[in-house]
Amino acid sequence: MIFLIDSRRNIVETKINKFNMDSKTCSRCGKDHPIERYHYANKAKGIRKSVCPECSYLYAKENIEKDPIAYHSYMKRYYKENPEKYPGNHKSKKIPPVAGVYIIECLLTDDKYVGCSSNLRNRRYKHARNVGRAVQKELSKLIKQYGWEAFTFDVLEECDKNKIFERETHWIQEIKPNLNRNKKQ
């Protein structure tokens, strides 16, 4: 309770709402920041988070570095469960059975492989199941060692079947992946 003096010089007893403050102290770094800098925890109720955006970002970055596979699988599930929030997200859609160039990246070792296929969906399946002749022996060893969950498969470009080798060479020269040994870099 705080006592204030009104316009008639009477002492008035009043409560101050904690959401009308001009600044707020971060629970992690202990610094005072303007209230507008804090993100909403519940916008309908007007409740703001107790951590400033910088500390929140650093905390998330530390957790991603601790376990990148868990973060990747969480985000993959989140995109799948919330397609209305990410309508243009390529990860929430199935890979079409078209020709194109793709990249496979290992989340743990930063190894990359660029490849091309006349059917991207089947090629992803073959890499994920590690079936076939395993022409890319280094990639195959990594998949066996870390499991498919440690890898991302992204389509770089969809193109005509006649141009896939030309486009693959272009992407290899641009990205310079370390697992492509058979193409000139």
Contacts in CASP RR format, 6 or more apart in sequence:
PFRMAT RR
TARGET T0000
AUTHOR 0000-0000-0000
METHOD contacts of the structure
MODEL  1
MIFLIDSRRNIVETKINKFNMDSKTCSRCGKDHPIERYHYANKAKGIRKS
VCPECSYLYAKENIEKDPIAYHSYMKRYYKENPEKYPGNHKSKKIPPVAG
VYIIECLLTDDKYVGCSSNLRNRRYKHARNVGRAVQKELSKLIKQYGWEA
FTFDVLEECDKNKIFERETHWIQEIKPNLNRNKKQ
1 13 0 8 1.000
1 14 0 8 1.000
1 15 0 8 1.000
2 13 0 8 1.000
2 14 0 8 1.000
2 15 0 8 1.000
2 16 0 8 1.000
3 11 0 8 1.000
3 12 0 8 1.000
3 13 0 8 1.000
3 14 0 8 1.000
4 11 0 8 1.000
4 12 0 8 1.000
4 14 0 8 1.000
5 11 0 8 1.000
5 12 0 8 1.000
6 12 0 8 1.000
19 46 0 8 1.000
19 47 0 8 1.000
19 48 0 8 1.000
21 35 0 8 1.000
22 34 0 8 1.000
22 35 0 8 1.000
23 32 0 8 1.000
23 33 0 8 1.000
23 34 0 8 1.000
23 35 0 8 1.000
24 32 0 8 1.000
24 33 0 8 1.000
24 34 0 8 1.000
24 35 0 8 1.000
24 38 0 8 1.000
24 48 0 8 1.000
24 50 0 8 1.000
25 31 0 8 1.000
25 32 0 8 1.000
25 33 0 8 1.000
26 32 0 8 1.000
26 33 0 8 1.000
26 50 0 8 1.000
26 51 0 8 1.000
26 52 0 8 1.000
26 55 0 8 1.000
27 50 0 8 1.000
27 51 0 8 1.000
28 51 0 8 1.000
28 52 0 8 1.000
28 55 0 8 1.000
28 59 0 8 1.000
29 52 0 8 1.000
29 54 0 8 1.000
29 55 0 8 1.000
31 52 0 8 1.000
33 52 0 8 1.000
35 48 0 8 1.000
37 52 0 8 1.000
37 53 0 8 1.000
38 48 0 8 1.000
38 49 0 8 1.000
38 50 0 8 1.000
38 51 0 8 1.000
38 52 0 8 1.000
38 53 0 8 1.000
39 48 0 8 1.000
39 49 0 8 1.000
39 53 0 8 1.000
39 56 0 8 1.000
40 46 0 8 1.000
40 47 0 8 1.000
40 48 0 8 1.000
40 49 0 8 1.000
41 47 0 8 1.000
41 48 0 8 1.000
41 49 0 8 1.000
49 56 0 8 1.000
51 59 0 8 1.000
63 71 0 8 1.000
64 71 0 8 1.000
68 107 0 8 1.000
68 108 0 8 1.000
68 150 0 8 1.000
69 107 0 8 1.000
69 108 0 8 1.000
69 149 0 8 1.000
69 150 0 8 1.000
72 107 0 8 1.000
72 149 0 8 1.000
72 150 0 8 1.000
72 152 0 8 1.000
73 149 0 8 1.000
75 91 0 8 1.000
76 91 0 8 1.000
79 86 0 8 1.000
79 89 0 8 1.000
79 91 0 8 1.000
79 92 0 8 1.000
80 92 0 8 1.000
83 89 0 8 1.000
83 92 0 8 1.000
86 92 0 8 1.000
90 154 0 8 1.000
90 155 0 8 1.000
94 121 0 8 1.000
95 120 0 8 1.000
95 121 0 8 1.000
95 124 0 8 1.000
95 153 0 8 1.000
95 155 0 8 1.000
96 120 0 8 1.000
96 121 0 8 1.000
96 158 0 8 1.000
97 119 0 8 1.000
97 120 0 8 1.000
97 121 0 8 1.000
97 122 0 8 1.000
98 119 0 8 1.000
98 120 0 8 1.000
98 158 0 8 1.000
99 116 0 8 1.000
99 117 0 8 1.000
99 118 0 8 1.000
99 119 0 8 1.000
99 120 0 8 1.000
99 158 0 8 1.000
99 159 0 8 1.000
99 160 0 8 1.000
99 161 0 8 1.000
99 164 0 8 1.000
100 116 0 8 1.000
100 117 0 8 1.000
100 118 0 8 1.000
100 120 0 8 1.000
100 155 0 8 1.000
100 156 0 8 1.000
100 157 0 8 1.000
100 158 0 8 1.000
100 159 0 8 1.000
100 164 0 8 1.000
100 167 0 8 1.000
101 114 0 8 1.000
101 115 0 8 1.000
101 116 0 8 1.000
101 155 0 8 1.000
101 156 0 8 1.000
101 157 0 8 1.000
101 159 0 8 1.000
101 164 0 8 1.000
101 167 0 8 1.000
101 168 0 8 1.000
101 171 0 8 1.000
102 114 0 8 1.000
102 115 0 8 1.000
102 116 0 8 1.000
102 117 0 8 1.000
102 120 0 8 1.000
102 123 0 8 1.000
102 124 0 8 1.000
102 153 0 8 1.000
102 154 0 8 1.000
102 155 0 8 1.000
102 156 0 8 1.000
103 112 0 8 1.000
103 113 0 8 1.000
103 114 0 8 1.000
103 115 0 8 1.000
103 153 0 8 1.000
103 154 0 8 1.000
103 156 0 8 1.000
103 171 0 8 1.000
103 175 0 8 1.000
103 177 0 8 1.000
104 112 0 8 1.000
104 113 0 8 1.000
104 115 0 8 1.000
104 127 0 8 1.000
104 139 0 8 1.000
104 151 0 8 1.000
104 152 0 8 1.000
104 153 0 8 1.000
105 111 0 8 1.000
105 112 0 8 1.000
105 113 0 8 1.000
105 151 0 8 1.000
105 152 0 8 1.000
105 154 0 8 1.000
106 112 0 8 1.000
106 142 0 8 1.000
106 146 0 8 1.000
106 150 0 8 1.000
106 151 0 8 1.000
107 150 0 8 1.000
107 151 0 8 1.000
107 152 0 8 1.000
108 146 0 8 1.000
108 150 0 8 1.000
109 142 0 8 1.000
109 146 0 8 1.000
111 138 0 8 1.000
111 139 0 8 1.000
111 142 0 8 1.000
111 177 0 8 1.000
111 178 0 8 1.000
111 179 0 8 1.000
112 175 0 8 1.000
112 177 0 8 1.000
112 178 0 8 1.000
112 179 0 8 1.000
113 136 0 8 1.000
113 139 0 8 1.000
113 177 0 8 1.000
113 179 0 8 1.000
113 180 0 8 1.000
114 156 0 8 1.000
114 168 0 8 1.000
114 171 0 8 1.000
114 172 0 8 1.000
114 175 0 8 1.000
114 177 0 8 1.000
114 180 0 8 1.000
115 123 0 8 1.000
115 168 0 8 1.000
115 171 0 8 1.000
115 180 0 8 1.000
116 164 0 8 1.000
116 165 0 8 1.000
116 167 0 8 1.000
116 168 0 8 1.000
117 123 0 8 1.000
117 164 0 8 1.000
118 161 0 8 1.000
118 164 0 8 1.000
120 155 0 8 1.000
120 158 0 8 1.000
124 153 0 8 1.000
126 132 0 8 1.000
127 139 0 8 1.000
127 143 0 8 1.000
127 148 0 8 1.000
127 151 0 8 1.000
127 153 0 8 1.000
128 143 0 8 1.000
128 148 0 8 1.000
128 153 0 8 1.000
130 140 0 8 1.000
130 143 0 8 1.000
130 144 0 8 1.000
130 148 0 8 1.000
134 140 0 8 1.000
136 179 0 8 1.000
138 179 0 8 1.000
138 181 0 8 1.000
139 179 0 8 1.000
142 151 0 8 1.000
142 179 0 8 1.000
143 151 0 8 1.000
156 171 0 8 1.000
157 167 0 8 1.000
157 171 0 8 1.000
159 167 0 8 1.000
168 183 0 8 1.000
169 183 0 8 1.000
169 184 0 8 1.000
172 180 0 8 1.000
172 183 0 8 1.000
172 184 0 8 1.000
172 185 0 8 1.000
173 184 0 8 1.000
173 185 0 8 1.000
176 185 0 8 1.000
END
